[in-house]
Amino acid sequence: MAVISGAGSPVVLVHGMGLNLAMWRGQLAPLEQQFKVVRYDLLGHGASQARPGPYVLADFVDQLARLLDGLEIERCHLVGFSLGGLIAQAFTLDHPLRVDRLAVLNTGFDRDDGERAGMIERLRIAWEDGHAATVETALARWFTAEFTKCQPNLIDQVRGWMHANDPAVYPEVYRVLVYGDRALAAELPAIRCPALVLTCAGDSGSPPAMAQRMARAIPHAHLAIVPDLKHMGLLEDPPAINDILLPFLVG
């Protein structure tokens, strides 16, 4: 499923694991003032049809390529969050002439065994106990405690998005998130378009040091670290992200 709004050069937004195209609502208004904004649901998420696994990163790259072909979009700016950031990187590497500017938000990079251990444990839990058993710990990692207390309705909405995922499909896709950064790491120096690598200071899954390593791997990438926020800073404090993302996309 894809939703298009605004007018101008196309910007395609690729959401994160367990979420859906609605997660970009905090970015829509400023983006729509200058761009044609394309949002869509990843395979197995939201209104996109799920299929049995296994899934690999190339499946999501192919989905994006088919979406752009169907919309007759030859080139675009590409913005990916978390799992979406891995997909955006892989798409840019496979289709370099189709991406004008690449923004990678809160995305993992070349994790070592220690950095990957927690994700592997969560994958085990999702397989053995169901993905619902991982939701509350995810919300605690994604949002600050103060925001969680002050904005329970938004937290409940995100919780609902996560619980709505197919329990048989979720761990198959989560495996892509857990291991997808491995193969990409050595390829990132081939990216030649302007790139933004952004994360938040409190993001335990994509910490500043990891973002710094990623930015060094992509030629001439711009690095941005947003203070105070955690993984879902773009929902918790949209202006803090938009004030960096929008000028980058405008050029």
N, C-alpha and C positions, 0 to 999 in steps of 0.2 A: 504494500500500500504506500502511495506517495501523495503528499500534499504540497501544492505550489502556491506561493503568495508573493506579492511585491512585483517589481519590474526592474529590469536592468540586466547587467551581467549576472550569470547564474552562480550561486553559491549553494553547494550541496552539503548537508549536515548529516553526519553518520553517528548515531547514538551509541550508548554503551551497553554492556552486558546486562540482561535482565530488564531493560527499560524499553522505551518506545519513542516514537517521534515527538510525543508531547513533552519530552524532557527539555526541549529547546525553547520553551515558551518565553523564557526570560531574555532570549536573544532576538526574538522575532521582530519586535517593533523597530529597533534601530537598524536591523539588517534590511527590513522591507523598504526602508526609506531610500535605499541606494541599490538594492540587488533583487534579482529574481531568486527567491529562496526555495530550495527543494529539500523537503524532509521525507524520510521514508522509514518503514519498519524493516529491520534486519530479518533474515531468515529465522523462523521460529520465534519471532517476537511480535507483539501487538497483533495487527491484522494480517501480517504476512503468513502464508501457509507454512505450517511445520511439516517436516518429513523426518523419518527415522534417520539416526546418525549412521556412521560417524560424519562429522563435519571437519573440513580443513579450511584454512584461511583463503585458499583459492576459490572456494564456493562463494564467499562473501564478495570477493573481488569480481567474480563473474556476475553476481547479482547486481552490483553497482554498474558494471559495464552495460548490462542489458537494460537497466533503468535509463541510463543516459542515452543509449541508442533509441529506446522507445520514445523518449522525450525530444529526440533530435537535438541533443546538446553535445556539441563537438568538444568544447573546452569549458572548464569551470574552475572556480576556487573550491577547494575541498577542505572541510573542517571535520575532524574526527575526535571523539571523546572516548578515552579508555580503550575498550575493544574496537570502537570505531576509529581510534587513532592508528591501531595496527592495520586495520582494513585500508585506511586512507594512505598510509605509507606503502603498503603492498600494491595498491592500485596505482600510485604515482610511479613506482618502480616498473610496473608492467605496462603502463600507458603514459609515459612521460610527456607526450605531446598533448595530452588531454587535461593537464592540470596547470593552471596559471600560478596559483599560490596555494600552499599547503599549511594548514594549521593543525598541530597535534596537541591535544589538550589532555592532561592528566593520564598519560599513557606510559606503560611499562617499557623498559629497554634493557635487554641483555642482562637479565637477573642472574645473580649467582645462586648457589644452592640455598644459602641462608635466606635470601630475599624471596625465593620461590617456595620455600617450605610451607609457609602459611597458606598459600594458594593451593598447594597440593593437598593439604589437610582439608581445606574447604571443598575441594573436588571430591575427596573421599566421602565426606559427610553428605554431599549432594547425592552421590551414588547410593550410599547405604541407608540414609535416613530421609532423603528427599530434600530438594532445594529449599523448602520452607524452613528447614532447620537452620539455614544460614542467613535468613533475612534480617533478624534483629542485630546480629553482630555486624552485618554489612551496613545497616543504617547508622550504627554507632561509629563505624569507620568513616562514613561518608559525610556526616553533618556534625557541626560543633554541638556541644551539650546545651549551650544557651539557645541556639536556634531550634533545636529539638524541643526544648521546653516552651519556647515562645510561638512556634508555628506547628502545632500538632496536626492541623488539617493537611498541610503540605506533606508532612512526614507520613500521614496515613495514606495519602494518595500514592506516594512512591512505594510504600509498603504494599498497596493493592496491585500496583504494576508488577512488582516482583512475584507476588503470590499467583498472579494470573498466568505465569509461564507454565508451559507443559512440563510436568516433572520428569518425563522421559527424554525430552529434548534438551532441557536446561543443562544437565551435566555434559552432554555431547558438545554443546556450544562453549560451555565454560572451559572445556579442555583446550579449545583454540586460544582462549584468553591466557590460560596458564602457561602454554608452551609456545604461542605464536611469535613472541619476541625473539626467540632463539635464532631462527633462520634469517630474520630481517636484519639483525644487528650488523652483520658483515656487509650487507647490501646498501645500507643507508648512505654511504659516501657517494653512491651513484646518483642521488637526488640532486638535481640542478636548479629547480625552480625556487623562488623565494620561500622560506619556511619559517614558521613560528613554532617554538617548543614552549609550552606553558604548563605549569603545574602550580599547586598551592603549597604553602609552607607546611601545613599540617597533614598533607596527603601521605599516609603511611604506605600505600601501595605504589605510588609514583612520586617518591620524595624528591626534594630539590636536587640532591646529589645525583640521582638517576637521570633527571631531566638535563642536568649539566653534561653528563656523559653523552646523552642523546644529541644534544645541541652541538657538541664537539664532533660527533660522527657525521652530521649533515653539513655539507659545505655552506658556509656563510649563514647558518641558521641564527635567528634571533631568539634569545632565551628570556623568558619572563617568569618570575616567581611572585605569586600573589600572596601577601602576608595573611596570617590568621586563619584562613579558611582551610577546609579539608577536601576530600575527593570531589564532592558535589558542590564546589564553590559556585559553579555557573547557575545553579538553582538557588543556593543560599543567598548569594549577593551578585545578581546578574551584572550590575554596573561595574563591579570590580573586574570582571572578565571582559565585558564589552568595551571598556575603555582601552583595553589592549588589543583585543581582536579586531574591532572595527577599523582603527587606523592602519593596522597591518593589511587587511583585505583591500582597503581603499588604495593603499600604496602611497 
